[in-house]
């Protein structure tokens, strides 16, 4: 900003928010922990370090507790449940009911299908409307703590034939339904910081993965009945590096089927690869199947 008394000079203000992953050890000289002082870094006492680690651990444990007790939709077919739960959402239940946020939410369509947002005890859920003669067990929910979840059928979300799961289709589903809308949502609610992403595949016993690059492996291995795992990330990483997060999630699914990422493959171009692969897979199907996807 320019100075009124001296237009030839300017002042630069820099603001650095409090770290979500404190405390941080200095890796040079004494390898101690420091906190911010007024104009200098102040060495932290042992009790301060312990309190900082306890605070970080507590926020992660609260997210895991929420995910473990999440009342998700029960599917009567092979399905996928995707949830991102922020650790430190500065929300109260009343925040998602405020008229301004409600008006914004009701104007949003989080997927390619029309529908409506309906409130429930712990937030809002989106009820899609499908065309005549087509249906799928798709549901999206926004919770009072800022968590966003999506449940869908595997056959509609990532199937590439009879009992074959295509990771490229699955990655595109996660990106379109969870990450793309989630970024708009979390920005609207001013949520940032660390988060836990949980992916759960249910009733997939006997399913196998379609051979796709960059994953390779030996003999095809069938998936177990349930595949469930958590991946630590952050709202900022999902916003600015979604391909990196998607790559880690799909690597975990691939590992459950005995496949691994090629050692020279990078996750940087993950999103473009999923889009290209999804187009090629859907291009080989009938027009009706393309409309359903």
Residue, then its C-alpha position, 0 to 999 in steps of 0.5 A: x500500500x502507498x503512504x499518504x505522506x510519501x507517495x514514492x514509498x510503499x509498505x508491504x504487509x504479509x500475513x501468514x496464518x497459524x499452521x494447522x500442523x504445529x509444532x514444527x522442529x527447526x532442522x538447523x542448529x539446535x533442532x528445537x521447537x519455536x513459536x511466534x513471538x512479537x518480533x522474533x521466534x521464541x523457544x517452546x517449553x516442553x509443556x507447550x510442545x506437548x499441548x501442540x501435539x495433543x491438539x493436532x492429535x485430538x482434531x484427527x481423532x475427532x475426524x476418525x470418530x465421526x467417520x467411524x460413526x457415520x450413518x451412511x446409506x445402505x446399498x443393496x449392491x456393490x457400492x462406493x462411499x466417499x467422505x472428506x471430513x475437515x479436522x478443524x471446521x469453524x462451524x456450528x450447526x446453525x451455520x449451514x441453516x443461515x439464509x445466505x448459505x441456504x440460498x447458495x446451497x439450493x442453487x447448487x447442483x453437485x452432480x450432472x443430475x437435477x435434484x433438490x437439497x433437503x435438510x436432515x438432522x445432521x445437515x443437508x442431503x441431495x436427492x437427484x432426479x433421474x430420467x424415465x427408466x433409469x435409476x442409481x443409488x446416488x446420494x450426497x450429504x453435507x454435514x454440520x461439521x463441513x464433511x461431505x460424503x457421496x454414496x453410489x453404486x459401483x456398477x454405475x460409478x466405476x464398472x467396466x464390464x461384468x465385475x471389473x472395476x476401472x480405476x480411471x472411472x472411479x477417479x473421475x467419479x471421486x473428482x467430479x462428485x466430491x472434490x469439484x463441488x467440495x472445493x466450492x462448498x468449503x470456500x463458501x464456508x471458509x473451511x481450510x486445514x487438514x482433512x481425512x478422506x475415507x474411501x469404502x468399497x462394499x460388497x465387491x467380493x469377486x470383483x477385479x481391476x481392469x488392467x490400466x496404466x500406470x498400475x501393474x502387477x502379476x496375476x489379477x487378484x480379486x478384491x475382498x468383500x470390503x475395502x476401506x481406508x483413510x488418507x490424510x490430506x488437507x482442504x488446500x491440497x484437494x483444491x490445488x493438487x487434486x491429482x496428487x490426492x486422487x493418485x494416492x487414493x487410487x493407489x490404495x484401491x489398486x494395492x487391495x487388488x495386488x497392483x502397484x504404481x509403476x516406479x517411473x510414473x508421476x501423479x502430477x498429470x493424474x486428472x488429465x489421464x483419468x479424463x482421457x481414459x474415461x472418455x476412451x472407456x465410455x467411447x467403447x460403450x453404447x450411447x445409452x451407457x454413455x448417458x447413464x455415466 
